[in-house]
Amino acid sequence: MKIALGADHAGYELKDKIQQHLRQKGLEVQDEGTSSGESVDYPDYARRVAQDVSHGRADLGILVCGSGIGMAITANKVSGVRAANVCSEYQAQMSREHNNANVLTLGARIVKEGEALRIVDTWLATAFAGGRHERRVEKIAAVEREEPRTVAPPARTKS
């Protein structure tokens, strides 16, 4: 199994710990960066990992930023990606079992290293349940196929 990893400056240390953990388990890891605390833009790394998963260059992806939220939002913009921002082992299990999540996002400022590694282990060990959940995941994919891609208006700024 090949796992693509990515992080911004807030998540790079936890990403590196996760990478070591996965390699010790014998998994192949593709590190998409970043590798320092120098400020970077999380969408760049989320997009790389999400595209790795979407295009079959990786089986699954894991992204880390301060909260995990921005990474999940960005990754979910890539066709075929079902990213789940997870803070507990239960959420990790449910995201795989019920939603067949293929990208996990974590908040380095929210979960401690030990909990993050347990979340990763649970997420990787949980299989998709299929059945009624397969029908629901297909409905998610249908929304993705049917919803026209439009450009959002620019964000409002205070004058």
N, C-alpha and C positions, 0 to 999 in steps of 0.2 A: 504494500500500500504506500502510495506517495502522498505526502501532506505538504501543501504550500503554506508558508508562514509569512506574515507581514505585520508591521507595527509602525507607529509613529514614534516621535521622541518620548512620549509619555509611557509607551508600552515596550520599548526595545529591550529593556532588561528582563522583563517577564517573558517576552518572546524568546530570548536567548535561553532562559531556563527551560522553557517548554521544548525548544529545539534539542537541548541536551537530553531531556527526559525521553523524547520520542526516539532519538538515535539509540539510547540505551535499550529501548524496547525493540530495536532492530528495524524501525521504520525508516523509509527514505524521506528525507526532508529537502524541500526546495525553499531556500530563504530568499524572499523578495525584498528584504530590507525593512527598515533602516537599521543602522548599527551604531547609533550614537544618540546623545541627548540634545543634539543640535536641532532646533525647531524645523519641522517639515510639515507638509500638508497631508493629513491622513487619507484624503480621497485617492491620492496617487498610489498608495500601497494597497488600499482596499480594492481598487480597480485591478491591479496586477494579479492579486490572489484570486479574485472572483473570476477573472478571465482565464486563469490557469485551470480552475475547476470547470468553468463553462465550456472551454475548448478541449477538455480531456487531458491536459498536461499534468493534472494532479487529480487524485481521487476525491480529496477533501481539502478544505482550507481552514486556517485558524488565523484570526486577526486580533491584535491587541492595541488599544489606545487608552486614554485616560478613563473613559466611561464605557467604551464598547459601542456606544450609540451611533456615533458618526460613521464608524466602520460598517456597522450593520446597514445603516441607511444607504451608504454608497454601494456596498456589495450587492444589495438587493436590486439595484438598478441594472445589473448585468443579467441578461437573459439566461434563464435556467438555474439561477442561484437562489437558494433559500437560506439566508443567513439568519441566525438566531443569536441575540445578545443574551448571554446567560450569566447568572450570578450564583447558581446553586447546582448541586448534582442532580436534583429532581428536574430542574429545567433542562439540564443537559440530556437527561434520559428522555424526557417528553419531546424535546425538539427533534430527536432522531426517531423515536418510536412512533410518534403521531404525525410529525411534519416532514420527516425525511430531510432534515436540514443538512446541507452539504458544506456550509461554512459556519464556523463557531466564532463569535466575537466575545471578547472579554475586556473588562475594565480594570486596568492595572491599579487604579486608585480606589477600586471597590473591593476586589478579591485579593486576598493574600496569596503568596506563592503556593503554599501547601494546598489550599482550597482550589486554586487554579489548576494544579496538576491533577487533583482528584476529579475535577470537572472534565478535564481533557480525557482522562482515562474512562470515565463513565460515558462520555459522548462517543468515544471511539468503540467502546465495547457494546453499545446499544444498537441493535438492528432495527430497521424499519418494520413495523408490525404489518403493514399492508392492510388487506381487508377493507373495512369502511374508511380507513385513513387514506388508502390509495385513491379512492374516489375523490376525497377532499383535496389531496395534493394535486390531482389532475384538474380540479376546478381552479386551483391557484394558477396552474400553468395556462389554463384557458383564459383567465383574466389577463395574464401577461401577453398572450397572443392577440387578444381582441382589443385591448386598450391601446388607442393610438398614442404614439410617442409624440409629445408636444414639448416645446420649450417653455419652461416656466418663466413668468415675468420676473424682471429683476426685483431683488429684495428692496423693500422700502427703507430708506435711511432718514434719520431725523435731520431736519434742516436747521 
